[in-house]
């Protein structure tokens, strides 16, 4: 299951904030030297062994939930097929037909609840598994930034950069290296 975390409106709000920040910093840049660099946090995350383990755990949980969903769906389909057999039978009492309809409706509600709880469960597990990894990445970025005297480090995986010239400083590999030394 993939869960998208940013909408287009969030993207445009973020871009507006960045542009506003850069415009506000323009006069400051004239007074003091601004040292700017980039890092691809997603590439750093993907390079970390813990990220692979987290992804494997999430995939295993997702597979279990999918198997349970398929079992519930099969049970629902059987109940629906059984109902279809008696629905048009004039000899079947209405109380039996009504009970079967309620069973089908309950089954449908159960499936919907299960899907919602599954999505929530996976998201909670994802956050719990990824939080310490991103914490380590953020600590590494701060250390690399402090050591290099950088004023700003922009995460290009979250904030698109309109242009990056040949002189742009990419700290991704330095951050990957620093993450390896942190625990």
C-alpha positions as CSV (number, residue, x, y, z in Angstrom):
1,X,0.0,0.0,0.0
2,X,1.4,3.4,-0.9
3,X,0.2,6.4,0.9
4,X,0.7,9.8,-0.6
5,X,1.7,12.5,1.9
6,X,1.7,15.7,-0.1
7,X,-1.0,17.2,-2.2
8,X,-0.6,19.7,-4.9
9,X,-1.9,22.5,-2.7
10,X,0.7,21.6,-0.1
11,X,3.4,21.7,-2.8
12,X,2.4,25.2,-3.9
13,X,2.2,26.4,-0.3
14,X,5.7,25.0,0.3
15,X,7.1,26.6,-2.9
16,X,5.6,29.9,-1.9
17,X,7.2,29.7,1.5
18,X,10.5,28.9,0.0
19,X,10.4,31.7,-2.5
20,X,9.3,34.1,0.2
21,X,12.2,32.9,2.4
22,X,14.7,33.3,-0.5
23,X,13.4,36.8,-1.3
24,X,13.7,37.8,2.3
25,X,17.2,36.4,2.4
26,X,18.4,38.2,-0.7
27,X,19.3,41.4,1.1
28,X,20.9,39.3,3.9
29,X,23.0,37.5,1.3
30,X,24.5,40.8,0.2
31,X,25.6,41.5,3.8
32,X,26.8,38.1,4.7
33,X,28.0,35.1,2.8
34,X,25.3,32.5,2.5
35,X,26.6,29.0,2.0
36,X,24.0,26.8,0.4
37,X,24.0,23.1,-0.4
38,X,21.6,20.3,-1.3
39,X,20.9,16.8,0.0
40,X,18.6,14.1,-1.4
41,X,17.2,12.8,1.9
42,X,15.3,10.1,0.0
43,X,18.5,8.8,-1.5
44,X,20.1,8.8,1.9
45,X,17.2,6.9,3.4
46,X,17.3,4.4,0.6
47,X,21.1,3.9,1.2
48,X,20.5,3.0,4.8
49,X,20.3,-0.8,5.7
50,X,17.6,0.0,8.3
51,X,15.4,1.4,5.5
52,X,15.5,-2.0,3.7
53,X,14.6,-3.8,6.9
54,X,11.7,-1.4,7.5
55,X,10.5,-1.8,4.0
56,X,10.6,-5.6,4.3
57,X,8.6,-5.4,7.6
58,X,6.0,-3.2,6.0
59,X,5.7,-5.4,3.0
60,X,5.3,-8.5,5.2
61,X,2.6,-6.7,7.2
62,X,0.9,-5.6,4.0
63,X,0.9,-9.1,2.6
64,X,-0.7,-10.5,5.8
65,X,-3.4,-7.8,5.7
66,X,-4.0,-8.5,2.0
67,X,-4.4,-12.2,2.7
68,X,-6.9,-11.5,5.4
69,X,-8.8,-9.1,3.1
70,X,-8.9,-11.7,0.4
71,X,-10.3,-14.3,2.8
72,X,-13.0,-11.8,4.0
73,X,-13.8,-11.0,0.4
74,X,-14.2,-14.7,-0.5
75,X,-16.5,-15.2,2.5
76,X,-18.5,-12.2,1.4
77,X,-18.8,-13.5,-2.2
78,X,-20.0,-16.9,-1.0
79,X,-22.7,-15.3,1.1
80,X,-23.8,-13.1,-1.8
81,X,-23.9,-16.1,-4.2
82,X,-26.0,-18.0,-1.6
83,X,-28.4,-15.1,-1.4
84,X,-28.7,-14.9,-5.1
85,X,-29.8,-18.5,-5.2
86,X,-32.7,-17.9,-2.8
87,X,-33.5,-14.3,-3.7
88,X,-35.9,-15.2,-6.5
89,X,-37.2,-18.4,-5.0
90,X,-40.8,-17.8,-4.0
91,X,-40.7,-20.7,-1.6
92,X,-38.0,-19.2,0.6
93,X,-39.5,-17.3,3.5
94,X,-38.9,-13.5,3.5
95,X,-37.3,-13.7,7.0
96,X,-34.5,-15.9,5.7
97,X,-34.0,-13.6,2.7
98,X,-33.9,-10.6,5.1
99,X,-31.4,-12.3,7.4
100,X,-29.1,-13.1,4.4
101,X,-29.3,-9.4,3.2
102,X,-28.3,-8.3,6.7
103,X,-25.4,-10.8,6.7
104,X,-24.2,-9.4,3.4
105,X,-24.5,-5.8,4.6
106,X,-22.6,-6.6,7.8
107,X,-19.9,-8.4,5.8
108,X,-19.6,-5.3,3.6
109,X,-19.3,-3.0,6.6
110,X,-16.7,-5.4,8.2
111,X,-14.6,-5.3,5.0
112,X,-14.7,-1.5,4.9
113,X,-13.8,-1.2,8.6
114,X,-11.0,-3.7,8.1
115,X,-9.6,-1.8,5.1
116,X,-9.6,1.5,7.1
117,X,-8.0,-0.1,10.1
118,X,-5.4,-1.8,7.9
119,X,-4.4,1.5,6.3
120,X,-4.2,3.2,9.6
121,X,-2.2,0.3,11.1
122,X,0.3,0.3,8.2
123,X,0.7,4.1,8.4
124,X,1.4,3.9,12.2
125,X,3.9,1.0,11.7
126,X,5.6,2.9,8.8
127,X,6.0,6.0,11.0
128,X,7.3,4.0,13.9
129,X,9.8,2.2,11.7
130,X,11.0,5.3,9.8
131,X,11.1,7.9,12.6
132,X,14.4,6.7,14.0
133,X,15.9,6.5,10.5
134,X,14.9,10.0,9.7
135,X,16.1,11.2,13.1
136,X,19.5,9.8,12.3
137,X,19.5,11.4,8.9
138,X,18.6,14.8,10.4
139,X,21.4,14.5,12.9
140,X,23.8,13.6,10.1
141,X,22.7,16.6,8.0
142,X,23.1,18.9,11.0
143,X,26.7,17.6,11.7
144,X,27.7,17.8,8.0
145,X,26.2,21.3,7.8
146,X,27.9,22.5,11.0
147,X,31.2,21.0,9.9
148,X,31.0,22.6,6.5
149,X,29.7,26.0,7.7
150,X,26.6,25.8,5.6
151,X,23.8,28.3,6.2
152,X,21.1,26.3,4.5
153,X,20.8,22.7,3.2
154,X,17.9,22.1,0.9
155,X,16.3,18.7,0.7
156,X,15.8,18.2,-3.1
157,X,13.7,15.1,-2.6
158,X,11.0,17.2,-0.9
159,X,11.6,20.7,-2.3
160,X,12.2,20.8,-6.1
161,X,15.0,23.1,-7.1
162,X,14.3,25.0,-10.3
163,X,17.9,25.1,-11.3
164,X,21.1,23.7,-9.9
165,X,24.3,24.7,-11.7
166,X,27.6,22.9,-12.1
167,X,28.9,24.6,-9.0
168,X,26.1,23.3,-6.8
169,X,27.2,21.5,-3.6
170,X,25.5,18.1,-3.2
171,X,26.0,16.8,0.3
172,X,24.1,13.5,-0.2
173,X,27.2,11.2,-0.1
174,X,28.6,13.1,2.9
175,X,25.4,12.6,4.8
176,X,25.3,8.9,3.9
177,X,28.8,8.6,5.2
178,X,28.0,10.5,8.4
179,X,24.8,8.3,9.0
180,X,27.1,5.2,9.0
181,X,29.0,6.7,11.9
182,X,25.9,7.5,14.0
183,X,23.8,5.2,16.1
